[in-house]
Amino acid sequence: MAAISIFFYFLLFFSSKVTAHGGGHHGFTTSLFRRDSPLSPLHNPSLSRYDSLIDAFRRSFSRSATLLTHLTSVSTACIRSPIIPDSGEFLMSIFIGTPPVNVIAIADTGSDLTWTQCLPCRECFNQSQPIFNPRRSSSYRKVSCASDTCRSLESYHCGPDLQSCSYGYSYGDRSFTYGDLASDQITIGSFKLPKTVIGCGHQNGGTFGGVTSGIIGLGGGSLSLVSQMRTIAGVKPRFSYCLPTFFSNANITGTISFGRKAVVSGRQVVSTPLVPRSPDTFYFLTLEAISVGKKRFKAANGISAMTNHGNIIIDSGTTLTLLPRSLYYGVFSTLARVIKAKRVDDPSGILELCYSAGQVDDLNIPIITAHFAGGADVKLLPVNTFAPVADNVTCLTFAPATQVAIFGNLAQINFEVGYDLGNKRLSFEPKLCA
């Protein structure tokens, strides 16, 4: 099981206003909020819209480096995280236990186990809500160390009576969580998921803190919330999301859907296989080429940690799109030749191709198409490939990958992106998500 690859730059809140239908053929939909929205508990009014975006750009590179570490090595001491948890920019509000207790945690497509801080605390970070007390939940049960569930963890420890299973996660920034593997009821709106496997963290620290209390796992492994919805409630293992533009109205929200509500269909839908690779938490695709207008560049095969089959990870937690160097510089050189505007430097020094323009629409940017296996040609509009990073400065939001290629969240703006874990397919549908 893999640990964190944090899920996009929005905030998700399930509340009593959400209509959630569970079980059988049903599904449910709720809203997505940008982290910097006034609706968000993490909103920092002192940061400009450019500051927030630049911070997200910087985290794209640290995320890529630590992703590589997890792809190429497995820790024997504990489960290593490929991503710093403090870069989490997407939160879910769910309820755990009986009676239900509200828990707000980082929603994460690169992690399977859902965990929250629990009493008694040997060491806990500050959080805005009361810490979950498992002794007050009548549905809480510890998972036996002899169970297959316990043994599905990469690293676990048995209690002296063999009746308890302890987990341990250590993250790339020296954050950590240690606690008991357990089961309890999770409630999302009116949807109830009994006997859900969770982690009850009694020793937690590092860069966590503030409004969050842990992690909600939305990866592809057997312990993720998406997978458990299928095994416990018969909900189809599917989810989809639709992300509005970063600079849309502050109160505009996107959506995320599960089960039947997550079916992506229509005449404009294109689909590509999800490639089974290790770790199974991450979502691997095969990128065959990228076109700038009619100029096509084949994807390079020289990425040492990746093979040609499943050569790119789609990650809603990485803001930039990171491409193999030869592919990136083919795109870069073509755009530099065809865009007739004044070149300027990125004030942050992060991006390489920038122009003197107040907004994306001020530039005559050609359509860029990402060609995925199975004939899935995803046409990226200028809002997917360029962004304003300072007053009168607009830059290409692609960058060269060192070893791990990633299809980031800016490239996914205004698409309904559907993950069908059962059929191993990922779909794109152009859609106005605002």
C-alpha positions, -999 to +999 in steps of 0.1 A: +000+000+000+013+034-009+011+065+012+004+101+004+001+118-030-021+146-020-053+151-040-058+185-057-060+221-046-097+222-036-116+215-004-144+190-002-171+192+025-198+165+029-225+181+050-261+174+060-271+193+028-255+166+006-279+140-008-260+107-006-275+074-017-257+043-007-256+006-016-265-014-046-266+006-078-266+040-061-240+067-058-237+103-046-223+137-055-210+166-034-192+199-039-155+208-042-141+240-028-109+257-036-085+259-007-082+296-011-119+301-013-136+322+015-157+291+021-125+272+031-113+270+067-078+272+053-085+305+035-056+330+041-068+365+031-032+378+033-021+357+003-027+369-032-041+346-059-006+345-074+010+335-041-013+305-037-005+293-073+033+297-069+032+277-037+014+249-055+040+250-083+068+245-059+051+215-043+048+199-077+085+193-078+089+181-042+059+157-049+076+143-080+109+137-062+093+118-033+069+099-057+100+085-073+114+074-040+083+054-033+082+039-068+117+026-066+121+015-030+100+000-002+108+007+035+111-022+058+107-001+089+074+015+080+053+027+051+071+056+034+051+085+020+060+099-014+044+132-006+047+158+022+013+158+040+015+196+046+010+200+008-025+186+011-049+210-005-082+191-006-102+182+025-132+159+031-155+163+060-170+129+071-184+114+103-169+084+121-184+062+148-217+057+166-228+084+175-211+101+145-182+125+152-172+150+125-137+145+111-121+168+086-091+153+069-069+155+038-085+136+009-057+118-009-057+098-042-023+085-034-031+068-001-054+039+008-059+038+046-082+064+061-069+075+095-077+101+121-061+112+154-075+092+184-076+094+221-057+086+242-029+106+226+007+097+233+015+125+209-009+145+188-008+176+167-032+205+171-065+202+153-095+225+151-121+199+162-123+175+192-101+144+188-120+112+181-125+090+212-130+054+201-142+044+236-173+065+229-182+048+197-203+017+201-194+005+166-156+007+170-137-025+169-099-032+168-087-054+139-071-087+148-034-091+140-042-126+126-066-111+100-060-108+063-068-071+067-039-065+090-016-086+068-025-065+038-004-036+052+032-034+040+042-030+076+023-039+108+030-048+144+011-072+166+000-064+201+011-087+230-023-104+230-023-107+191-058-092+192-047-058+179-029-047+147-007-016+148+001+004+117+029+030+111+033+057+085+064+078+081+063+107+056+089+124+035+090+155+057+094+135+089+058+136+097+043+104+111+013+085+124+013+053+145-018+037+159-043+008+158-060-006+128-097-007+135-132-007+119-160+017+125-189+033+107-183+061+083-211+085+074-211+108+044-242+128+041-270+101+044-247+074+031-235+050+059-206+026+055-205+002+084-174-017+095-150+004+075-113-002+081-096+029+095-065+038+113-068+052+148-037+073+153-024+077+189+010+091+180+011+117+153+033+146+145+052+167+120+036+192+096+000+181+101-022+204+120-047+233+118-081+222+106-072+187+096-071+156+117-057+129+094-060+113+059-089+100+038-076+074+014-090+075-022-063+055-039-067+023-059-057-002-032-080-026-013-081-005+019-091+028+002-125+043+009-135+038-028-126+001-027-143-004+007-175+011-006-177-018-031-169-046-007-191-033+022-220-016+004-219-028-031-213+007-045-195+005-079-158+013-075-159+045-094-154+082-087-152+113-108-145+150-103-149+183-122-124+211-113-132+247-120-105+271-131-081+284-104-090+320-111-128+315-112-151+333-088-140+325-053-174+310-044-176+288-075-174+251-066-167+219-085-181+184-078-169+149-069-191+118-074-190+082-064-207+050-076-235+053-102-232+091-101-196+088-113-204+074-147-188+096-174-206+092-207-215+112-238-203+118-274-173+138-264-159+113-238-126+097-245-112+068-224-078+052-218-068+022-198-057+025-162-024+005-162-019-020-133+015-012-118+030-012-084+021+004-061-016-001-069-026+030-051-014+053-079-032+058-112-009+051-142-017+060-178+001+055-211+010+088-228+018+081-265+025+117-277+017+154-274+007+176-303+011+214-305-013+223-333-004+198-360+031+192-348+033+158-330+060+147-305+062+111-294+066+104-257+102+096-248+111+061-235+141+072-215+125+077-181+145+054-159+118+048-132+090+043-157+083+020-186+066+030-218+035+012-207+020+032-178+046+059-183+027+088-166+007+092-134-025+112-133-023+131-100-048+157-089-024+167-062+003+179-085-005+213-100+020+213-129+022+188-157+057+172-157+069+157-190+100+137-201+127+162-210+128+155-248+090+157-250+088+189-229+115+207-249+098+197-282+066+213-269+085+243-254+104+251-286+073+249-308+053+271-285+082+296-283+082+298-321+045+301-328+034+325-299+041+360-311+044+379-278+072+394-257+091+368-237+097+377-200+111+359-170+090+341-143+095+363-112+095+331-090+121+315-112+101+283-115+087+282-151+107+286-183+083+299-210+066+332-200+051+361-218+041+397-211+004+391-208-021+399-181-042+368-188-042+337-209-067+350-234-042+378-244-020+352-261-027+333-293-020+299-278-025+269-300-045+238-289-022+212-272-034+176-274-023+148-251-026+115-269-032+086-245-034+049-253-067+036-267-072+067-289-079+091-261-070+124-275-074+150-248-075+186-262-061+210-238-073+246-240-051+276-231-065+276-196-051+240-192-016+249-203-009+285-193-016+306-162-010+341-150+017+340-123+022+377-116+008+410-129+013+410-167+031+376-166+016+344-180+036+312-182+034+276-196+024+253-168+044+224-181+079+216-167+106+189-174+103+158-153+135+145-136+122+109-136+085+107-129+060+121-155+028+135-140-004+148-156-013+175-132-045+192-121-043+224-142-044+202-173-076+186-158-095+219-154-130+219-170-130+181-176-151+155-159-124+130-151-138+096-143-119+067-125-135+033-132-115+010-110-136-020-119-131-017-156-096-002-153-106+029-174-101+066-170-123+089-190-123+126-199-153+147-208-149+184-217-173+202-193-176+237-178-170+229-141-177+264-128 
